[in-house]
Amino acid sequence: GLPMYCQFENRYIMTEDMIREYLCQIVCKRLINVCIALFAIFALACGGTWYLGIYYAAAAFGVFAITSIGAGLSAPMFAARQMRIPVTPDIQSETVVQFGDRILVRDCGVDIWFDYNEITAVTILNHFSVLQVGRQEAIILTPTGFSRGDRFTFWRFFRSKRPDLWAKTAA
């Protein structure tokens, strides 16, 4: 594309910790919450049927409760396996994200352009922030990765671009 005026630039190399945090906090969060809710329901059913003396049903509900909590705890591991993300130092590449009139993400030699209105959610995690674009894509930013501008000025800039999302952003 044509060169654009770039006010902010963020550079990072994806790490295993970032992938793990992304899987746990973004990808698997709903699944984990569903598993916890199922665990609570099955545990209550187990306790209730045990109290009523229906021990076979109580045992079955207990097995379901244990299975649901196990599924929730193992969800990130299964998600990582499904996404097939082996992080090895020899193939790590730097991702560059530039913010100006539009957003440019340059990753592995591929340029992807986004408009600010395409961002559907913002999540701030321990090691990085996620600007969600639709259901499948995300723009990642690290707090220490700003090579142009700084994170505090960036978030003020982003707030001016998307004040509607700012209320949901706990920055």
LUMDRENTI-795512 format. One record per residue (C-alpha): residue in three letters; x, y, z. Coordinates in steps of 0.001 Angstrom, whole numbers, padded with zeros to 6 digits, always signed. Layout:
BEGIN
ALAXYZ
...
***
This chain:
BEGIN
GLY+000000+000000+000000
LEU+000918+003663-000092
PRO+002981+004967+002826
MET+000816+006480+005534
TYR+001466+008812+008391
CYS+002322+006576+011340
GLN+001786+008073+014799
PHE+002433+004907+016804
GLU+004431+001764+016140
ASN+004482-001373+018293
ARG+006956-004228+017739
TYR+006987-007621+019421
ILE+007987-011240+019037
MET+005261-013648+020168
THR+006407-015699+023167
GLU+005068-018919+024678
ASP+003844-016964+027713
MET+001896-014619+025426
ILE+000336-017556+023572
ARG-000584-019291+026821
GLU-002127-016088+028217
TYR-004010-015460+024960
LEU-005407-019014+024953
CYS-006451-018884+028608
GLN-007835-015339+028720
ILE-009333-014934+025247
VAL-009843-018239+023429
CYS-010809-020493+026346
LYS-012439-018049+028749
ARG-016040-018823+027681
LEU-015377-022550+027590
ILE-013814-022441+031052
ASN-016795-020449+032401
VAL-019234-023004+030912
CYS-017244-025859+032491
ILE-017317-024129+035888
ALA-021089-023618+035611
LEU-021574-027292+034650
PHE-019376-028341+037561
ALA-021538-026306+039970
ILE-024775-027777+038587
PHE-023477-031366+038678
ALA-021970-030905+042156
LEU-025323-029611+043477
ALA-027148-032493+041787
CYS-024621-034913+043297
GLY-025136-033476+046779
GLY-028928-033422+046410
THR-029229-036995+045163
TRP-026756-038181+047842
TYR-028891-036448+050495
LEU-031979-038192+049103
GLY-030182-041538+049273
ILE-030046-042078+045486
TYR-026394-043100+045560
TYR-026068-044354+041961
ALA-027357-041028+040620
ALA-025098-039166+043059
ALA-022101-041141+041774
ALA-023028-040368+038156
PHE-023440-036638+038900
GLY-020097-036720+040744
VAL-018392-038196+037683
PHE-019972-035499+035479
ALA-018815-032788+037925
ILE-015226-034078+037900
THR-015269-034435+034103
SER-016561-030885+033578
ILE-013936-029314+035843
GLY-011242-031436+034164
ALA-012395-030249+030741
GLY-012209-026629+031888
LEU-008710-027038+033290
SER-007397-028791+030180
ALA-009078-026472+027637
PRO-005999-024251+027030
MET-003817-027307+026376
PHE-006298-028714+023849
ALA-006707-025294+022211
ALA-002922-024967+021837
ARG-002770-028407+020241
GLN-005629-027521+017857
MET-003959-024250+016873
ARG-000621-026092+016399
ILE+001538-023286+017719
PRO+005044-024594+018274
VAL+007107-021646+019447
THR+010733-022287+018553
PRO+013360-019533+018680
ASP+014667-020184+015151
ILE+011351-019354+013445
GLN+010214-016433+015598
SER+009650-013279+013622
GLU+008934-009751+014729
THR+005432-008387+014213
VAL+005139-004650+013544
VAL+001860-002802+014126
GLN+001545+000790+012894
PHE-001270+003173+013838
GLY-002134+006201+011731
ASP-005236+006901+009665
ARG-005572+003098+009452
ILE-003850+000190+011204
LEU-001141-001823+009453
VAL-000051-005199+010816
ARG+003137-006524+009205
ASP+003783-010163+010148
CYS+006052-012663+008344
GLY+006271-010334+005325
VAL+002474-010050+004989
ASP+000730-006671+005335
ILE-002826-006607+006675
TRP-004762-003336+006903
PHE-007558-002617+009373
ASP-009861+000318+010030
TYR-010481+001426+013607
ASN-014219+000742+013223
GLU-013437-002955+012608
ILE-012237-003380+016205
THR-014985-005074+018209
ALA-013379-005390+021665
VAL-010293-004470+023666
THR-008804-006729+026334
ILE-005821-005744+028428
LEU-003886-008742+029766
ASN-000750-009010+031910
HIS+001820-009206+029078
PHE-000046-007545+026211
SER-003307-006040+024952
VAL-005662-007488+022354
LEU-007669-005409+019898
GLN-010209-007944+018666
VAL-011211-007665+015011
GLY-014357-009686+014337
ARG-014380-013252+015635
GLN-011160-014636+014177
GLU-008549-011897+013992
ALA-006787-009861+016656
ILE-004204-007105+016820
ILE-001669-007644+019603
LEU+000222-004821+021374
THR+002883-005108+024065
PRO+003274-002314+026640
THR+007074-002238+026163
GLY+006988-002634+022357
PHE+006338+000962+021340
SER+009140+002068+019018
ARG+007192+005210+018058
GLY+005080+006896+020731
ASP+004369+005384+024155
ARG+001546+003301+025584
PHE-000045+006138+027590
THR-000225+008482+024590
PHE-001361+005550+022442
TRP-004338+004747+024673
ARG-005428+008428+024618
PHE-005115+008326+020813
PHE-007092+005058+020633
ARG-009771+006489+022924
SER-010212+009412+020524
LYS-010609+006954+017619
ARG-013030+004613+019445
PRO-014659+006306+022466
ASP-017439+003682+022376
LEU-014959+000888+023192
TRP-013176+002825+025901
ALA-015944+002234+028456
LYS-015251-001519+028159
THR-011462-001050+028402
ALA-009970-001378+031879
ALA-006650+000326+031131
***
